[in-house]
């Protein structure tokens, strides 16, 4: 038994002797960044070193997310999902639902209800003082379309398919009308062209 303890002790000391000491670095921060750093350290209750290690690991793991998506889109996604008022829906299901609606005998009732929902959205946006471009960007975040700004007041909405065109056009018409905006919307193949006259 004594030999076992001696062997374990020897191996432990040997392991400690070959362990490399951690690298130490010095980081300069401006006042604003240090305030954020200090608040996060205090909120999480960890050391400064641990905070830096965790932050670097997180950034390394999600680097592609930060490089490919705008900060505002990430924030908008988080806001929409955390409120519990939106869902993530597979694009094939989305197109399937819309195609089914067009063949349903009560489809007119659906479009009437859709307009009512859009009018309710207009009321919500009105209280937030959104401009037309902001609304288009928010709906782009929902993956309804890809938004291309061609001039200060002209936008092209690339849909990828003609199936959702009526749904999106109706939504835009009702929202913009409900907010008192003057907007022209023209249809193109798998696209909508939006011209903002007054918002």
C-alpha positions in Angstrom: 0.0 0.0 0.0 2.9 2.4 0.9 4.4 1.7 -2.5 1.2 2.7 -4.2 1.0 6.0 -2.3 4.6 6.8 -3.1 4.1 6.0 -6.8 0.9 8.2 -6.9 2.8 11.0 -5.2 5.7 10.7 -7.5 3.5 10.8 -10.6 1.6 13.9 -9.2 4.8 15.8 -8.6 6.2 14.8 -11.9 3.0 16.0 -13.7 3.1 19.3 -11.9 6.8 19.8 -12.8 6.0 19.4 -16.5 2.8 21.5 -16.6 3.4 24.6 -18.5 2.7 27.9 -16.7 -0.3 29.8 -18.2 0.6 32.6 -20.6 0.1 36.0 -19.2 -0.9 39.0 -21.4 -1.6 42.7 -20.8 -4.7 44.2 -22.4 -5.4 47.9 -22.7 -9.0 49.1 -22.6 -10.7 52.4 -23.1 -13.0 53.7 -20.4 -16.2 52.5 -22.0 -14.9 49.0 -22.8 -13.5 48.6 -19.2 -16.9 49.6 -17.8 -18.6 46.8 -19.8 -15.8 44.4 -18.8 -16.2 45.3 -15.1 -20.0 45.0 -15.2 -19.8 41.6 -16.8 -17.2 40.4 -14.4 -19.3 41.5 -11.4 -22.6 40.1 -12.9 -21.0 36.7 -13.6 -19.0 36.6 -10.4 -15.9 35.3 -12.0 -12.3 36.6 -12.2 -11.0 38.9 -14.9 -8.9 36.1 -16.3 -11.8 33.7 -16.4 -14.0 36.3 -18.1 -11.5 36.8 -20.8 -11.0 33.1 -21.4 -14.8 32.5 -21.6 -15.3 35.5 -23.9 -12.5 34.3 -26.3 -13.9 30.8 -26.4 -17.4 32.1 -27.1 -16.2 34.3 -29.9 -14.0 31.5 -31.4 -17.0 29.1 -31.4 -19.5 31.6 -32.9 -17.0 33.6 -35.1 -18.8 32.8 -38.4 -22.1 34.1 -36.9 -20.6 37.5 -36.1 -18.9 37.7 -39.5 -22.0 36.9 -41.6 -24.9 38.6 -39.8 -25.3 42.2 -38.9 -25.6 43.0 -35.1 -29.1 44.5 -35.6 -30.3 41.3 -37.2 -29.0 39.2 -34.3 -30.7 41.5 -31.9 -34.0 41.5 -33.8 -34.0 37.7 -34.0 -33.4 37.5 -30.2 -36.1 40.1 -29.5 -38.7 38.3 -31.7 -38.1 34.8 -30.4 -37.7 35.8 -26.7 -41.1 37.6 -26.7 -42.7 34.3 -27.8 -44.6 36.0 -30.7 -42.6 34.4 -33.5 -41.6 30.9 -34.6 -38.8 29.5 -36.8 -40.5 27.8 -39.8 -38.9 25.7 -42.4 -39.2 27.4 -45.8 -40.8 24.3 -47.4 -43.5 24.3 -44.8 -44.1 28.0 -45.3 -44.6 27.6 -49.0 -46.7 24.5 -48.4 -49.1 26.4 -46.2 -49.5 29.3 -48.6 -50.0 26.9 -51.6 -52.7 25.0 -49.6 -54.5 28.3 -48.7 -54.9 29.2 -52.4 -56.7 25.9 -53.0 -58.9 26.1 -49.9 -62.6 27.0 -50.4 -62.4 29.5 -47.5 -59.3 31.2 -48.7 -61.0 34.6 -48.8 -61.6 34.4 -45.1 -57.9 33.8 -44.5 -57.0 36.9 -46.5 -59.5 39.0 -44.5 -57.9 37.7 -41.3 -54.4 38.3 -42.6 -55.3 42.0 -43.3 -56.6 42.3 -39.7 -53.3 41.0 -38.3 -51.3 43.3 -40.5 -53.4 46.3 -39.3 -52.6 45.3 -35.8 -48.9 45.2 -36.7 -49.3 48.7 -38.2 -50.6 50.0 -34.8 -47.6 48.4 -33.0 -45.1 49.9 -35.4 -46.8 53.3 -35.3 -46.1 53.5 -31.5 -42.4 52.8 -32.2 -42.2 55.5 -34.8 -40.8 53.2 -37.4 -40.0 54.5 -40.9 -40.7 52.5 -44.1 -37.1 51.3 -44.5 -37.0 50.0 -40.9 -40.2 48.0 -41.4 -38.7 46.5 -44.6 -35.5 45.5 -42.8 -37.5 44.0 -39.9 -39.5 41.9 -42.4 -36.3 40.9 -44.1 -35.1 39.6 -40.8 -38.1 37.3 -40.8 -36.7 35.8 -44.0 -39.7 36.9 -46.1 -37.4 38.3 -48.7 -33.9 39.7 -49.4 -33.9 43.4 -49.4 -32.0 45.5 -52.0 -31.9 49.3 -51.7 -31.6 50.8 -55.1 -32.0 54.4 -54.1 -33.0 56.5 -51.1 -36.6 55.7 -51.6 -36.6 52.6 -53.9 -36.3 49.0 -52.7 -36.4 45.6 -54.4 -37.7 42.6 -52.4 -36.3 39.4 -53.8 -38.7 36.6 -52.8 -37.2 33.5 -54.4 -40.6 32.3 -55.4 -44.0 33.7 -56.5 -45.9 31.7 -53.9 -45.5 34.2 -51.0 -45.9 37.3 -53.2 -49.6 38.0 -52.3 -49.0 37.4 -48.6 -46.1 39.8 -48.4 -47.6 42.4 -50.7 -50.8 42.4 -48.6 -48.8 42.7 -45.4 -46.9 45.7 -46.7 -50.0 47.4 -48.1 -51.9 47.1 -44.9 -49.0 48.1 -42.6 -48.0 51.1 -44.7 -51.6 52.3 -45.1 -52.2 51.9 -41.4 -49.2 54.0 -40.6 -50.2 56.7 -43.1 -47.3 56.1 -45.5 -47.6 56.7 -49.2 -45.9 53.8 -50.9 -46.1 52.2 -54.4 -45.7 48.5 -54.7 -45.2 46.8 -58.1 -45.0 43.1 -58.8 -42.3 41.5 -60.8 -41.3 37.9 -61.3 -40.5 36.5 -57.8 -39.9 40.2 -56.7 -41.7 43.2 -55.4 -40.6 46.7 -56.1 -41.3 49.3 -53.4 -41.1 53.0 -53.9 -41.6 55.2 -50.7 -43.3 58.4 -51.6 -43.9 59.7 -48.1 -43.3 58.1 -44.6 
